[in-house]
Structures are given as C-alpha cells and as structure tokens.
Amino acid sequence: MKSNFKSFSELELIFEDESIIVLNKPAGLLSIPERFDKSASNLFSILKKQFGTILTVHRLDRDTSGVIIFAKNAESHSNLNTQFEKREVKKIYHCLIAGSFNKENLLVDIPLMPDPARKGVMIPSARGKESLTEIKLLEKFTRASLIEVNLITGRQHQIRAHCAAIGYPLLVDGIYGRSKDFYLSSIKKRYNLKKGDEEKPIISRITMHANSIEFTHPETKNKMSFQAAYPKDFLALLQVLRKYASIRDWF
C-alpha cells in the first residue's frame, strides 16, 4: 500500500509547539525516506519542507496508521530519545487479529531475532533479544478480535511477530498472517455481486493502528498524552465485523 500524500496541509496535525510535532500518520506513507527509493513520499521530508529542522524520534511501519512524534530541535530530540531508551514512553496500539482471542489479558515474553532466510522478517528464538508485549482484549467477534497492545520493548515487527507466535496473527498481514486483504464476502452470508462487478477489499494493509502515546514533554516536563482517531479503512472493517460477525455477551 502506497500513499499519495505530498504536502503538510494534507496531514492530520494532533499537536505542535516549539519543541515537538505530533501527527496521525496515514497508512501507506513512509515515516522516513526509503533507503532504495529516495523519491517515495515520506512524512519526514514533508515536515522538513514545512518546518526546516525536523528530527526523527521513532518510526511507524509504512502500512501502520496512527500517532507519531517528531522533534523540532536537538534538545527535544535528545530528551525524547532518552525517554524511549528508558522505556518511559507508553505506546498503545489497536489491532484486529484473526481468531476469537481466548484471554482478557496476556503478557507475551518471546525473544525475537531476524530470520536468516527472509530479510526484514522477525522470528521467535531463544537467541533473540528480549521482547515484551502486553495484550488486552477489547472486543471479540466470531473470527476476529480487537486488542489493545502495550508495546514495552520496541523490536522490529514486534507486535506482528508476537501475535503470529501465539496463534493470532493480524487479520490482514501478508508476511506474518494468512491474508493480504479482507473482503466483506468472507463474513457476510449470501453476499452477491452484480454481474461484471469485482469485489473490492475493505482493507488492504496490516490491521494495526498506533492509537495513543504518553510521554513527558521535553521542555515543560508536563505529562503529555495524545490519541489518533481510527482511519476510514480500519473503522470500516471494525463496523463490518460488528454487523456481520458479532458475538453477544462474550465477556
């Protein structure tokens, strides 16, 4: 999935002051420039064009939507980096996973390492780095679940790899899951298309959204908390599941 966002005016600004800028990153937009395709649209370059000095604090995968922070000066950048290193930043993700999750809460403690056979893919391994993920069940459906994830450590693809490792991969994930798209016909009974029509997927990217983030402001030292609204595709999928795959009284 690729995004056509090119200018700052197209982005959803959540917060801005002299030290930081917080945005709701759209799915399909790179956080930083692509190593092998410098011309690909990315959030860092858009912000640099708008503000001049912009420093990367953390990243979201291209197909992940949600809240992201950038620093506007070196002092703020250093302070925020230290908070991330000390695990003082609370990052909450909302994910739709395949299957009816059978626990209300779960701490996943599975070390992860790069797969030597597949570049850019993480796998469980006793030789891997410590990887901790807290999962809370928010809503359950007949063949899917909405979960809240507290990312304690920040390994590459940690949420995706951990969800797959416990048997509940993201509902849409072409690498760690079972499908690259989600179609209404997969859950709606007696779904019919008009002759000659082709069904379009409800969502065609990983079903993960960076929902909120909490940290200490690098200048004022005040506690800050920001939330990013669900994008249209994630919300549409959630509404479809509630309509056609609901489970009554699942708690």
N, C-alpha and C positions, 0 to 999 in steps of 0.2 A: 504494500500500500504506500503510495506516494502522495504528498501534499503539494498544492499549488500556491500556498501562502508565500507572498513575496514582500509585503510591507507591514510595518508596525501597526498601522490602522486596522488591519485585518485580524489582529490578535486580541485575545481576551485578557485585559490587564486586571489583576486582582489587587495589587498594591504597589506603590512606588514612593520612595523618598530619596534623599541624597545618598543613601548607603546601599540600598537593595532594590531589586525589582522582582515581583512575584507574578507569574502568569499561569494561565490554564493552557498548557501546550496541547495543540490538536494532534490527534493520531495521524501518522504519515509524515510528520515534519521532524527532521533530524534535530537533536539538541545542539550539536556542534558540527563543524564541517566534516564531510565524508573524506576519509583518507585517500580513496582512489577516485573520487568524483567531486572535485572542488566546486563544481558548478551547481551541485544539488542544493536546493533550498534548505536552509537550516536556521534555527532560532538564534543562535549566537551571532551570525552575520547580519540578520535583520536588526537585532538590538544594537550591534556595533555601529551600523549605519545611522541609527536613530540617535544614539547617545555618545558615541565616540569610544570612551573607555568602558568595556564590559569584561567581567572575569567569570569564568565558569566555576560554580561551586559543586554541582552534582549533575547527573545526567538522567534522562529517561530514554528507554529504547524508542526507536523510530515509531513503532506501532502502539506504544503506550501513550495514552492521553493523561492529562492531569497537571497537578500543581508542581511548579519548578521555580527555583530561586537562582538569580544571578546577582553578583556583587558589582557595585559601581565604583569601587576604589580598592586599593591594595590592602588597607587596614581591615575593611569589612570582609574582604576575601580571606585573609589570614585567620580572622576570628571565626568565621563560619566553617572553614576547613578544620580548625581545631575542634569545634563542636561535633562535626561529623566523625572525626577520628576517635573522639572520646565517647561516641555513641550517645551524645546528649540531644541529638535531633530525633524526634519521633516522626516516622514516616508511615502513614496508613494508606493502604491500597484496598480497593474493592475489586473483586474478581468473580467472574462467573466460571464455575468449574463443572466438568462432566460428572454426572452421578449425584445421588442424594447423599450428601455428607452425613456420616453417622455419629458425629461428635459435636457438642456445643462449643468446646474449646480444645485446642491441641497445640502443644509446643513441638515443632519439628526440629530435631537436632541431628542433622545428617551432614557430615563433611562433604564438600563438593570440590571437584577438580576438573580442568579442561579435558575433554575427550580427545585422546591422541589420534583417534581415527576420523574425527569430524571437527573441523575448525570452527571455533566460536560456539561450541556446544559444551555444556557442563554436565558432569555425571557424578553420582554418589560414589565415594571412595574413602576408605579409611585413611588413605594417604593425602586426602584433600584438606582444605582449610576449614576451620570451624565455621559453620553456617547455621544461624538460628532464625526461625520464623515462627511467630505466634499467629494462630488462626482462630477466628471466632465465626461461628455460623450466624448469618443474618437472616437468611430466607432459604427455604428448601422447596424444590419442585420435583416432579416425577423423575426427571432425567438430568437435573442440573441443580446447582446450589449457588447462592450468592454468599460470599465470605468476605470478612474483613481481615486484612493481613497487616500485622505489625512487623515491619522489616527490621530486625535487631542488628544483624550484620548486613553488609551490602555487597554480596558476591554477584558476579555477572550471572544474569538469568536465574537468580536465586529462587524467586517465587515460582517461576515456571518449572524449574528442575525439582524443587521440593514437592510441588503439587503432583507432578508426574510420579515422583518416587513413592508417594503414599497411595497411589492408585486413583487420584482425582486430578487429572491434567486439566488445564484450562479448556473450557468448552470449545474455543477456537484457538488452535495453536498448531501450525504446520510442522513444527520441529519436535516439540515435546508431547503434543497431543494427537488427536485422531482425525482432525478436520481443519481445513484452511478457511472454511466458510460455514455459515449457519443459515439454513433455509427454513421458511415457515412450513413447508411441506413435510419437514421431518417430525413435526409435533402436531400439526393440525389434521384432524381426521377429514376424509373426503375433500382434500384440497384439490381443486381443479383449476387449470389454466385454460384461457381461451385458445382456440386453435391458432397455431403460429406464434404464440407468445412464448417467451423464455423467462423462467423464474429467476428473479434477481435475489441475491443473498441479503439477509437483514444486516449482517456484519461480515466483513472480510479481513479482519485483523485480530490480533490476540485480545481476548476478553479481559483486559486488565486496565484499571484506571487509578492513577495516583490521586487519592481522594482528599487527603489533608496532610499538613506538615506543621510541626510545632518546634520552635527554637527560641533562643534568646537573641534579641536584636543586638547586632554587633556594636552599635553606638550608644543607644539609650539603656541597654541591659534589661529592657522590658521583655516579658514573655510574650511571644507572638504565635498566633495560630491562624492558619488560612485553609480554606476548603475550596475545592474546584468542583463545579457542577458537572454532572454526567454529560458527555457529548450525545448528540442525537442518536448515533448508531447503538451505543451502549444502552441508552434509555429505551429505545425501540425494542431491543432484544429482551430487556427486562419486562417490559409491558406485555410482549408476546408470551413469555413464559408464565406470567401471572394469569393470563387469559386462558391459555391452552394447556398448561402443564402444572396447574396449581395442586397443592396438597393441603387439605383442610386440617386444621388442628394438629400440625406436625410437631409442635412442642409437647 
